[in-house]
Each structure stands twice: as structure tokens, then as C-alpha cells.
């Protein structure tokens, strides 16, 4: 709720200002003071980190929601947009967001995911998916075309109570991979099944910790995050970049 109010306040400001870099005086506040000022404005302890940037006295502010904005030493304005380095032509914001959204791949509890090995399984993809997600079904068709890949599917029911029921039934099926593919590719409703399905609840908690706000969300073995539906051709390119 606090972040929604925050957005309502800064969006009109951004629209009016555009991406303007404002120069301040020689003295600069430290990160702690900027954080305090931003949280006083938001009215909640919503700041994850603050860092001084080498651009016209700007400070990068990363919110606990995963959003990134820029401000000055007094938090007298907020900029929500792309910061471009004109010398290198680098999208500083995009690079930073990619860094912020990446994860420690080795820390993922892969035993809580449905595992499928195709071909030699040399390449690895992890997905967080809701069984009632339309784009997850589209992604499933793309993934079915891929070879020499190991797929880990974390059941991540966030859309409806029915999503949770389907996830539990799939997790408790004798052949989880078959139950998942039967549903996601052929719309065959998973049979009712009972077991310890606590892994599904833990997946939801994990997804929230990783700031996964939608499905499908894909992770590569180097920790990079790909949000949303990605066609097989692009996935192949991304997997090739991991190998390099």
C-alpha cells in the first residue's frame, strides 16, 4: 500500500520533469541521510539500499519492492526512468535492474521443483509457474521443443485457490512431470491426490522472497532472471550466453 501511494506521488512528477539530472552543491549527504529522508516521505521503512552515483549528484534508491528510483541529497525530487550514460551509451538503469533481479542459483531448493531431463540435460532452466497461467501454457509448448536441457518447474500458485489445488494434485501425482505436462500442454485436469504438499507452500514463500510478482518467471544457471513468456528461439540464445 505504501509503494502504491509512493508511485501515485512520483509518477506525475516524473511525467513533468522527464529524466533531468539536477546538480547540487559541493556538500553531499551520506546514504543513511538520504534513506531517512526518502522513508520519511514514503511514511514507511521501504528502502532497501541507497548508493551515490557519479551522475550530477544523483543517488540510486532501491526500494524493498525491487523498484529503483533516483533522487538528490535532500530527496527533493524522485526520478523514475532510464538513466543513460551518454559517453558509453549504456543503459545504467537496465544494467542495474538486471543485477538486482538476479539470484544465487545455487541456493535454490531444486528438490522442491518438478525435474525433467531432455537429451543430455547439459543446460539448465528453472521456472516458477502457476498452473492456471495462460502464458505458462504457451511457455510449456516452447519448452517442449527444446533438447539437451534440464527443466526445474517450481509450482507457484498465486492466481486463485484452484491454482493451489491443481498444484497440490500435481505435486502429489505418482509421475509429477507427466501430470504437469498433461495439464499444461493438453489441458488434462490432474487427478486428486494426497501427500505432504508443503513444498508448494514453501515455493510460494520462496517466490515472495525472490520478488517474483508474476508467472512465468525464468532463471538461468548464472542467476539471471527472464520475466514472462519467452519463445524457444530466445531461450536458446540466452542459454548459449550462459555457456559462454
C-alpha positions as CSV (number, residue, x, y, z in Angstrom):
1,X,0.0,0.0,0.0
2,X,2.9,2.4,0.9
3,X,4.5,1.8,-2.5
4,X,1.2,2.4,-4.3
5,X,1.0,5.8,-2.7
6,X,4.6,6.4,-3.4
7,X,4.0,5.7,-7.1
8,X,1.0,8.0,-7.2
9,X,3.1,10.8,-5.9
10,X,6.2,10.5,-8.0
11,X,4.6,9.5,-11.4
12,X,3.2,13.0,-12.1
13,X,6.5,14.5,-11.1
14,X,8.4,12.2,-13.4
15,X,6.0,13.0,-16.3
16,X,6.5,16.7,-15.8
17,X,10.3,16.6,-15.3
18,X,11.4,13.8,-17.6
19,X,14.8,12.4,-17.0
20,X,16.6,15.6,-15.8
21,X,19.8,15.4,-13.9
22,X,19.9,18.2,-11.3
23,X,23.3,19.5,-10.0
24,X,23.6,20.2,-6.3
25,X,26.2,22.0,-4.2
26,X,29.6,20.6,-3.2
27,X,28.5,19.1,0.1
28,X,26.7,15.8,-0.2
29,X,24.6,13.9,2.3
30,X,25.6,10.3,3.0
31,X,23.4,7.4,2.0
32,X,21.9,7.0,5.5
33,X,20.6,10.5,5.5
34,X,19.1,10.0,2.0
35,X,17.4,6.8,3.1
36,X,16.0,8.5,6.2
37,X,14.6,11.4,4.0
38,X,13.0,9.0,1.5
39,X,11.4,6.9,4.1
40,X,10.1,10.0,5.9
41,X,8.4,10.9,2.6
42,X,7.0,7.5,1.9
43,X,6.0,7.0,5.5
44,X,7.3,3.5,5.9
45,X,10.7,1.7,6.1
46,X,10.5,0.9,2.4
47,X,14.1,1.5,1.3
48,X,16.4,-1.5,0.6
49,X,19.6,0.5,-0.2
50,X,20.9,3.9,-1.2
51,X,24.0,4.5,-3.3
52,X,25.7,7.7,-4.5
53,X,26.1,7.7,-8.3
54,X,28.7,9.5,-10.4
55,X,26.0,11.5,-12.2
56,X,25.2,15.1,-11.2
57,X,24.8,14.4,-7.5
58,X,22.2,11.6,-8.0
59,X,21.5,8.9,-5.5
60,X,20.2,5.5,-6.5
61,X,17.4,4.3,-4.2
62,X,16.4,0.7,-4.3
63,X,13.0,0.0,-2.7
64,X,12.2,-3.2,-0.9
65,X,9.6,-3.9,-3.6
66,X,12.5,-4.1,-6.1
67,X,11.7,-0.8,-7.7
68,X,14.5,1.7,-8.4
69,X,14.3,5.5,-8.4
70,X,16.7,8.4,-8.3
71,X,16.8,11.4,-6.0
72,X,19.2,14.1,-4.8
73,X,20.9,14.5,-1.4
74,X,17.8,16.1,0.1
75,X,15.2,13.8,-1.5
76,X,13.7,16.9,-3.0
77,X,12.6,15.0,-6.1
78,X,12.2,11.5,-7.5
79,X,13.1,10.3,-11.0
80,X,11.6,7.0,-12.2
81,X,13.0,6.2,-15.6
82,X,16.1,5.2,-17.6
83,X,19.5,6.7,-16.8
84,X,21.7,6.6,-19.9
85,X,25.4,7.2,-19.9
86,X,26.0,9.4,-23.0
87,X,29.7,8.5,-23.2
88,X,29.3,4.8,-23.2
89,X,25.6,4.7,-24.4
90,X,25.0,2.2,-21.6
91,X,21.6,2.0,-20.1
92,X,22.7,2.2,-16.5
93,X,19.2,1.5,-15.1
94,X,18.7,-1.6,-17.2
95,X,22.1,-3.0,-16.2
96,X,21.4,-2.3,-12.5
97,X,17.9,-3.8,-12.6
98,X,19.3,-7.0,-14.2
99,X,21.8,-7.1,-11.4
100,X,19.2,-6.6,-8.7
101,X,16.8,-9.2,-10.1
102,X,19.5,-11.9,-10.4
103,X,19.7,-14.6,-7.8
104,X,22.1,-17.0,-6.2
105,X,21.2,-20.0,-8.4
106,X,23.0,-22.5,-6.1
107,X,20.7,-21.5,-3.2
108,X,17.5,-22.7,-5.0
109,X,15.9,-25.8,-3.3
110,X,15.7,-27.8,-6.5
111,X,14.2,-30.8,-4.7
112,X,11.0,-28.7,-4.4
113,X,10.7,-28.5,-8.2
114,X,9.4,-30.9,-10.8
115,X,12.5,-32.1,-12.7
116,X,12.6,-33.1,-16.3
117,X,15.7,-34.1,-18.2
118,X,15.7,-34.0,-22.0
119,X,18.6,-35.3,-24.1
120,X,21.9,-35.0,-22.2
121,X,20.3,-32.4,-19.9
122,X,23.5,-30.2,-20.1
123,X,21.7,-26.9,-20.0
124,X,19.5,-25.8,-17.1
125,X,16.4,-23.7,-16.8
126,X,14.3,-23.0,-13.7
127,X,10.8,-21.7,-14.0
128,X,8.2,-20.5,-11.4
129,X,4.8,-21.2,-12.8
130,X,1.1,-21.1,-11.9
131,X,-0.9,-24.0,-13.5
132,X,-3.7,-21.5,-14.5
133,X,-1.3,-19.0,-16.1
134,X,-2.1,-18.6,-19.8
135,X,1.5,-17.6,-20.6
136,X,2.8,-20.6,-18.7
137,X,0.9,-22.8,-21.1
138,X,2.4,-21.0,-24.0
139,X,5.8,-21.4,-22.5
140,X,5.2,-25.1,-21.9
141,X,4.8,-25.5,-25.7
142,X,8.1,-23.7,-26.3
143,X,9.9,-25.8,-23.7
144,X,8.6,-29.0,-25.2
145,X,10.6,-28.2,-28.3
146,X,13.9,-27.8,-26.5
147,X,16.6,-30.5,-26.4
148,X,19.6,-31.2,-24.1
149,X,18.1,-29.3,-21.2
150,X,17.2,-30.0,-17.6
151,X,14.0,-28.2,-16.5
152,X,13.1,-27.5,-12.9
153,X,9.5,-26.3,-12.5
154,X,8.6,-24.7,-9.2
155,X,4.8,-24.8,-8.7
156,X,3.9,-21.3,-7.7
157,X,0.2,-20.9,-7.3
158,X,-0.7,-17.2,-6.9
159,X,-3.7,-16.7,-9.2
160,X,-6.5,-18.5,-7.4
161,X,-7.4,-21.2,-4.9
162,X,-7.9,-23.5,-7.9
163,X,-4.2,-22.9,-8.8
164,X,-3.3,-24.2,-5.3
165,X,-5.5,-27.2,-5.6
166,X,-4.1,-28.1,-9.0
167,X,-0.5,-27.6,-7.8
168,X,-1.0,-29.9,-4.8
169,X,-2.5,-32.6,-7.0
170,X,0.3,-32.3,-9.5
171,X,2.9,-32.4,-6.8
172,X,1.3,-35.5,-5.2
173,X,0.9,-37.4,-8.5
174,X,2.9,-40.6,-8.9
175,X,4.6,-39.0,-12.0
176,X,4.8,-35.3,-11.3
177,X,6.3,-34.4,-14.7
178,X,3.6,-36.3,-16.6
179,X,0.8,-34.7,-14.5
180,X,2.3,-31.3,-15.2
181,X,2.7,-31.8,-18.9
182,X,-0.7,-33.4,-19.3
183,X,-2.2,-30.3,-17.8
184,X,0.0,-27.6,-19.2
185,X,0.2,-29.0,-22.7
186,X,-3.1,-31.0,-23.1
187,X,-5.4,-29.5,-20.5
188,X,-5.9,-32.8,-18.8
189,X,-7.0,-32.0,-15.3
190,X,-4.7,-33.5,-12.7
191,X,-6.4,-36.3,-10.6
192,X,-7.0,-35.6,-7.0
193,X,-4.1,-36.8,-4.9
194,X,-2.9,-36.6,-1.3
195,X,0.6,-36.3,0.1
196,X,2.8,-33.9,2.0
197,X,2.5,-30.9,-0.3
198,X,4.3,-28.5,1.9
199,X,6.8,-27.9,-0.9
200,X,4.1,-25.9,-2.7
201,X,3.7,-23.6,0.3
202,X,7.4,-23.2,0.6
203,X,7.6,-22.4,-3.1
204,X,5.2,-19.5,-2.7
205,X,7.2,-18.2,0.3
206,X,10.4,-18.5,-1.8
207,X,8.9,-16.7,-4.7
208,X,7.9,-13.8,-2.5
209,X,11.4,-13.7,-1.1
210,X,12.8,-13.6,-4.6
211,X,10.3,-10.8,-5.5
212,X,8.5,-12.9,-8.2
213,X,5.3,-11.0,-8.9
214,X,4.1,-12.8,-12.0
215,X,4.3,-16.1,-13.9
216,X,6.1,-17.5,-15.7
217,X,9.4,-16.3,-14.3
218,X,12.5,-18.0,-15.6
219,X,16.0,-18.2,-14.1
220,X,19.2,-19.2,-16.0
221,X,22.1,-21.1,-14.3
222,X,24.1,-17.9,-13.9
223,X,21.3,-16.4,-11.8
224,X,19.8,-14.1,-14.5
225,X,16.0,-13.6,-14.4
226,X,13.8,-13.6,-17.5
227,X,10.3,-12.4,-16.7
228,X,7.3,-13.6,-18.6
229,X,6.8,-15.7,-21.7
230,X,10.0,-16.3,-23.8
231,X,9.9,-18.1,-27.1
232,X,12.2,-21.1,-27.6
233,X,14.5,-19.3,-30.1
234,X,15.2,-16.6,-27.5
235,X,15.7,-19.1,-24.7
236,X,18.3,-20.9,-26.9
237,X,20.1,-17.6,-27.3
238,X,20.0,-17.0,-23.5
239,X,21.3,-20.5,-22.8
240,X,24.1,-20.0,-25.2
241,X,25.1,-16.8,-23.5
242,X,25.3,-18.7,-20.2
243,X,27.6,-21.3,-21.8
244,X,29.9,-18.5,-22.9
